[in-house]
Amino acid sequence: MSFRKFFVVTAAIAALGVAAGAALAQTPQQKALIDAAKAQGTVGEQADGFLGFRVPSSDPALTQAVQVTNTARREGYARSAQAAGDGATAEAAGVRAFQTIVMPRISSGQWYRNAQGQWVQR
């Protein structure tokens, strides 16, 4: 197995761990709030690997759910970058996670913010 292929596989496995960690950090109610907000177009995934508000929300429970998820992701990305041992930053790990794990799972009709900062509907 080439080094590049090994690195890509390792990064994908680490990103899966990040996604699982974020899922464990949020309660089922918070996950339901985020899922509903994604379906409504209020919340979307971002190219940096975090959730973002496409439309401002006045719902404190939704804001908290997004913050909890993003905090767990931030911690996971930092662990992933450290485990890679290649000098990668947590920010780079977040981008990798978005590209390899999150982007393929964005449902039709949902929104995401691309690397240029534009919200795009899938």
C-alpha positions in Angstrom: 0.0 0.0 0.0 1.4 3.4 -1.0 2.1 6.0 1.7 -0.5 8.3 0.1 -3.2 5.6 0.2 -2.3 4.7 3.7 -2.6 8.3 4.8 -6.0 8.7 3.1 -7.3 5.6 4.8 -5.9 6.6 8.2 -7.4 10.1 7.8 -10.8 8.6 6.9 -10.7 6.3 9.9 -9.8 9.2 12.2 -12.5 11.4 10.7 -15.0 8.6 11.4 -13.9 8.7 15.0 -14.5 12.5 15.0 -18.0 12.0 13.6 -18.7 9.4 16.2 -17.4 11.6 19.0 -19.6 14.5 17.9 -22.6 12.2 17.8 -21.9 10.9 21.3 -21.5 14.5 22.7 -25.0 15.6 21.6 -28.2 14.3 23.1 -30.9 12.6 21.0 -32.9 15.8 21.3 -30.1 18.0 20.1 -29.5 15.7 17.2 -33.2 15.9 16.3 -33.1 19.7 16.5 -30.1 19.8 14.2 -31.5 17.3 11.7 -34.8 19.4 11.6 -32.8 22.6 11.1 -30.8 21.1 8.3 -34.0 19.9 6.6 -35.5 23.4 7.0 -32.3 25.1 5.7 -31.5 26.9 8.9 -28.3 25.0 9.6 -25.8 23.5 7.3 -22.5 21.8 7.2 -19.5 24.0 6.4 -16.3 23.2 4.4 -14.3 23.7 7.6 -16.0 20.7 9.2 -18.3 22.6 11.5 -22.0 23.3 11.5 -23.1 26.8 10.7 -26.3 28.9 10.6 -27.4 29.7 7.1 -30.3 31.6 8.5 -30.2 33.3 12.0 -32.0 31.4 14.6 -33.6 32.7 17.8 -34.0 29.2 19.2 -31.6 28.9 22.2 -31.9 25.1 22.2 -30.8 24.9 18.6 -27.9 27.3 19.2 -26.8 25.2 22.1 -27.1 22.0 20.1 -24.9 23.4 17.3 -22.3 24.7 19.9 -22.2 21.3 21.6 -21.7 19.5 18.3 -19.0 22.0 17.1 -17.1 21.8 20.4 -17.1 18.0 20.1 -15.9 18.2 16.5 -13.2 20.7 17.4 -11.9 18.4 20.1 -12.1 15.4 17.7 -10.3 17.3 14.9 -7.5 18.2 17.3 -7.1 14.6 18.4 -7.2 13.4 14.8 -4.5 15.9 13.8 -2.3 14.9 16.7 -2.7 11.2 16.0 -1.8 11.7 12.3 1.6 12.9 13.5 2.3 14.6 10.2 2.1 18.2 11.5 -1.4 18.6 10.3 -3.6 21.2 12.1 -7.0 20.7 13.6 -8.3 23.0 10.9 -6.9 20.7 8.2 -8.4 17.7 9.9 -11.8 19.5 9.9 -11.5 20.1 6.2 -10.5 16.5 5.5 -13.5 15.3 7.6 -15.8 17.5 5.6 -14.5 16.3 2.3 -14.3 12.6 3.1 -17.1 12.0 5.6 -19.6 14.9 5.7 -19.9 16.0 2.1 -21.0 12.6 0.8 -23.7 12.4 3.5 -25.4 15.7 2.8 -28.9 14.9 1.7 -30.5 16.3 -1.4 -32.2 19.7 -0.5 -29.8 20.4 2.4 -27.4 23.3 2.4 -23.6 23.4 2.9 -21.1 26.2 2.8 -18.3 25.6 0.3 -14.7 26.6 0.6 -15.5 29.9 -1.0 -17.9 30.8 1.8 -21.0 30.4 -0.4 -24.1 28.5 0.8 -25.0 25.9 -1.8 -28.1 23.7 -1.8 -27.5 20.1 -2.8 
